């Protein structure tokens, strides 16, 4: 596993998640002040990145207009991706 700064637009979010607006706002304030402290988890499958967790951090970075997000990247085969989508 490695930690990278990935372009936000390179991460596919195949599952729609509901976010808490207050939590997103608090994260936006924190990230703007001290930066992103905790990476999101991302699967890399066949050169594509898929995010399933960290939806509040992802949305906060997106709303702040940041070009990248810090992510823990784990390579996985398509069979693992399919398990996440099931």
C-alpha positions as CSV (number, residue, x, y, z in Angstrom):
1,X,0.0,0.0,0.0
2,X,1.2,3.5,-0.8
3,X,0.1,7.0,0.0
4,X,-0.3,9.4,-3.0
5,X,-1.8,12.7,-3.8
6,X,-4.3,11.7,-6.5
7,X,-6.3,14.1,-8.8
8,X,-9.8,14.2,-7.5
9,X,-11.2,13.7,-11.0
10,X,-9.2,10.5,-11.4
11,X,-11.1,8.8,-8.6
12,X,-14.3,7.0,-9.5
13,X,-17.0,6.9,-6.8
14,X,-19.3,4.1,-8.0
15,X,-21.5,4.1,-4.9
16,X,-23.6,7.1,-4.0
17,X,-23.3,8.0,-0.4
18,X,-25.2,10.5,1.7
19,X,-23.0,13.0,3.5
20,X,-23.7,15.1,6.6
21,X,-23.4,18.8,5.5
22,X,-22.2,19.8,8.9
23,X,-19.4,17.3,8.9
24,X,-18.4,18.3,5.4
25,X,-18.3,22.0,6.5
26,X,-16.2,21.2,9.5
27,X,-13.8,19.2,7.4
28,X,-13.6,22.0,4.9
29,X,-12.6,24.4,7.6
30,X,-10.0,22.0,9.0
31,X,-8.5,21.1,5.6
32,X,-8.4,24.8,4.7
33,X,-6.5,25.6,7.9
34,X,-4.2,22.6,8.5
35,X,-4.5,20.4,5.4
36,X,-5.9,16.9,5.0
37,X,-4.7,14.9,7.9
38,X,-6.2,11.4,7.1
39,X,-5.9,9.9,3.6
40,X,-8.9,8.3,2.0
41,X,-8.7,4.6,0.9
42,X,-8.7,3.9,-2.8
43,X,-8.5,0.7,-4.8
44,X,-6.4,0.7,-8.0
45,X,-7.8,-1.8,-10.4
46,X,-6.3,-2.0,-13.9
47,X,-5.0,1.5,-13.7
48,X,-8.2,3.0,-12.5
49,X,-8.9,4.4,-9.0
50,X,-12.1,3.6,-7.1
51,X,-13.1,5.3,-3.8
52,X,-15.5,3.7,-1.4
53,X,-14.7,5.4,1.9
54,X,-13.8,8.9,2.9
55,X,-16.9,10.4,1.3
56,X,-16.9,13.4,3.6
57,X,-13.2,14.2,3.1
58,X,-13.7,13.7,-0.7
59,X,-16.6,16.1,-0.8
60,X,-14.8,18.6,1.4
61,X,-11.7,18.6,-0.9
62,X,-14.0,18.9,-3.9
63,X,-15.9,21.8,-2.5
64,X,-12.7,23.6,-1.6
65,X,-11.6,23.3,-5.3
66,X,-8.5,21.3,-4.5
67,X,-7.0,19.5,-7.5
68,X,-5.8,16.5,-5.4
69,X,-6.6,14.4,-2.4
70,X,-4.3,12.3,-0.3
71,X,-5.1,8.6,-0.6
72,X,-3.9,5.2,0.6
73,X,-3.8,3.3,-2.7
74,X,-4.1,-0.5,-2.7
75,X,-3.8,-2.5,-5.9
76,X,-6.4,-5.1,-6.3
77,X,-7.8,-7.4,-9.0
78,X,-11.2,-6.9,-10.6
79,X,-12.6,-9.7,-8.4
80,X,-12.0,-7.5,-5.3
81,X,-13.6,-4.5,-7.0
82,X,-16.6,-6.7,-7.8
83,X,-16.9,-7.6,-4.1
84,X,-17.1,-3.9,-3.2
85,X,-19.8,-3.3,-5.8
86,X,-22.0,-6.3,-4.7
